[in-house]
Amino acid sequence: MSVSPTPTQQKPGPKGSADPNDQVKPEEKKVKSTPARRSASQTRAARFAKAIFRPIFKGIYYFMRGIRSHKLVAFLLLLLLIGSSVAAYYTVTQTWPFGVGSDQFNFRVNGKNISGEHVKNWLYALRDGDASTLSLIGQETAQGVDLASSGTSAAVINPTDTASLINSFSQAKTHITWKTITVLTASTAPDTTVDSFVEVDTASAGPGGNVTGIMIWHFITTPQGRLLAVSLVSFRSPLS
């Protein structure tokens, strides 16, 4: 009597599946994607800045390329630009840029140039002890040379009395050396006369070394430049 083997029972497949060989697969996990973070160059402010500056930089780039390709034309355009700028500056101010060739005694008052040539000539004649020039210019002045605050004994010196002026302030007759002459200011008065103040820095050799001083002169001139009055406002030592 033979005994047949017992058939092996197979695990049932998924519900509703006809194929017993189907196996149960594990459920896949759903991964949520995180949105990518925008870079700083993609922000609204960055795009706005790019829209403004990108054409400018592109223009500069192409401009530099053009200069490299056409050096002669670029050089001529540069000369034309500089020349037109200088011409415009001179037309407006009547002076050259950076003070080139300018005279500080050409007083610039209320947009107009007023000659201070007689002031300049009088000062330099006093410095050099030029009695003839001092006398000629002194004949224009309606008043004397006021020296009340200079420390000299005479309160007023006749403008044609060149000897007193030269003996008191010139380099030729004193131990005073004139270092620099600087126009401090110039302005017009209600009667159209021009008041100008000029500083003269001096130095003299003393037993204890050099002694420095400051002279402040006040000039009154007509709009045409004629000298009306001169006064020495101050003659003192500089503050240390």
Solvent accessible surface area in square Angstrom, and as a share of the most:
residue,aa,sasa,rsa
1,M,234,1.04
2,S,110,0.71
3,V,135,0.78
4,S,93,0.60
5,P,123,0.77
6,T,120,0.70
7,P,112,0.70
8,T,125,0.73
9,Q,171,0.76
10,Q,131,0.58
11,K,176,0.75
12,P,123,0.77
13,G,25,0.24
14,P,50,0.31
15,K,208,0.88
16,G,83,0.79
17,S,41,0.26
18,A,108,0.83
19,D,64,0.33
20,P,76,0.48
21,N,116,0.60
22,D,63,0.32
23,Q,154,0.68
24,V,123,0.70
25,K,175,0.74
26,P,121,0.76
27,E,164,0.73
28,E,156,0.70
29,K,188,0.80
30,K,195,0.83
31,V,137,0.79
32,K,189,0.80
33,S,107,0.69
34,T,121,0.70
35,P,120,0.75
36,A,98,0.76
37,R,233,0.85
38,R,165,0.60
39,S,62,0.40
40,A,83,0.65
41,S,48,0.31
42,Q,86,0.38
43,T,52,0.30
44,R,197,0.72
45,A,76,0.59
46,A,23,0.18
47,R,115,0.42
48,F,136,0.57
49,A,40,0.31
50,K,79,0.33
51,A,71,0.55
52,I,80,0.40
53,F,103,0.43
54,R,134,0.49
55,P,81,0.51
56,I,91,0.46
57,F,131,0.54
58,K,106,0.45
59,G,40,0.38
60,I,91,0.46
61,Y,123,0.47
62,Y,125,0.48
63,F,130,0.54
64,M,96,0.43
65,R,128,0.47
66,G,30,0.29
67,I,54,0.28
68,R,187,0.68
69,S,82,0.53
70,H,111,0.49
71,K,144,0.61
72,L,128,0.64
73,V,82,0.47
74,A,22,0.17
75,F,111,0.46
76,L,98,0.49
77,L,108,0.54
78,L,94,0.47
79,L,92,0.46
80,L,124,0.62
81,L,114,0.57
82,I,90,0.46
83,G,39,0.37
84,S,59,0.38
85,S,61,0.40
86,V,46,0.26
87,A,57,0.44
88,A,58,0.45
89,Y,99,0.38
90,Y,82,0.31
91,T,97,0.56
92,V,111,0.64
93,T,38,0.22
94,Q,81,0.36
95,T,43,0.25
96,W,116,0.41
97,P,25,0.16
98,F,201,0.84
99,G,44,0.43
100,V,98,0.56
101,G,77,0.74
102,S,60,0.39
103,D,56,0.29
104,Q,83,0.37
105,F,5,0.02
106,N,63,0.32
107,F,5,0.02
108,R,101,0.37
109,V,8,0.05
110,N,125,0.64
111,G,52,0.50
112,K,142,0.60
113,N,60,0.31
114,I,18,0.09
115,S,50,0.32
116,G,1,0.01
117,E,78,0.35
118,H,59,0.26
119,V,0,0.00
120,K,58,0.25
121,N,55,0.28
122,W,1,0.00
123,L,0,0.00
124,Y,67,0.25
125,A,5,0.04
126,L,0,0.00
127,R,65,0.24
128,D,80,0.41
129,G,22,0.21
130,D,57,0.29
131,A,46,0.35
132,S,78,0.50
133,T,40,0.23
134,L,0,0.00
135,S,33,0.21
136,L,121,0.60
137,I,13,0.07
138,G,1,0.01
139,Q,120,0.53
140,E,42,0.19
141,T,14,0.08
142,A,88,0.68
143,Q,115,0.51
144,G,19,0.19
145,V,1,0.01
146,D,55,0.28
147,L,0,0.00
148,A,71,0.55
149,S,65,0.42
150,S,14,0.09
151,G,75,0.72
152,T,52,0.30
153,S,124,0.80
154,A,42,0.32
155,A,61,0.47
156,V,89,0.51
157,I,11,0.06
158,N,88,0.45
159,P,14,0.09
160,T,64,0.37
161,D,57,0.29
162,T,18,0.11
163,A,59,0.46
164,S,38,0.25
165,L,0,0.00
166,I,13,0.07
167,N,89,0.46
168,S,38,0.25
169,F,3,0.01
170,S,0,0.00
171,Q,66,0.29
172,A,73,0.56
173,K,135,0.57
174,T,33,0.19
175,H,163,0.73
176,I,29,0.15
177,T,62,0.36
178,W,16,0.06
179,K,126,0.53
180,T,71,0.41
181,I,21,0.10
182,T,60,0.35
183,V,27,0.16
184,L,88,0.44
185,T,70,0.40
186,A,25,0.19
187,S,56,0.36
188,T,55,0.32
189,A,29,0.22
190,P,146,0.92
191,D,94,0.49
192,T,84,0.49
193,T,22,0.13
194,V,0,0.00
195,D,29,0.15
196,S,0,0.00
197,F,64,0.27
198,V,0,0.00
199,E,37,0.17
200,V,0,0.00
201,D,42,0.22
202,T,6,0.04
203,A,13,0.10
204,S,30,0.19
205,A,85,0.66
206,G,26,0.25
207,P,156,0.98
208,G,88,0.84
209,G,36,0.35
210,N,124,0.64
211,V,83,0.47
212,T,72,0.42
213,G,9,0.08
214,I,25,0.13
215,M,0,0.00
216,I,28,0.14
217,W,0,0.00
218,H,37,0.17
219,F,0,0.00
220,I,45,0.23
221,T,0,0.00
222,T,19,0.11
223,P,57,0.36
224,Q,148,0.66
225,G,5,0.04
226,R,112,0.41
227,L,0,0.00
228,L,34,0.17
229,A,9,0.07
230,V,2,0.01
231,S,24,0.15
232,L,3,0.02
233,V,66,0.38
234,S,26,0.17
235,F,65,0.27
236,R,117,0.43
237,S,72,0.47
238,P,51,0.32
239,L,168,0.84
240,S,162,1.05
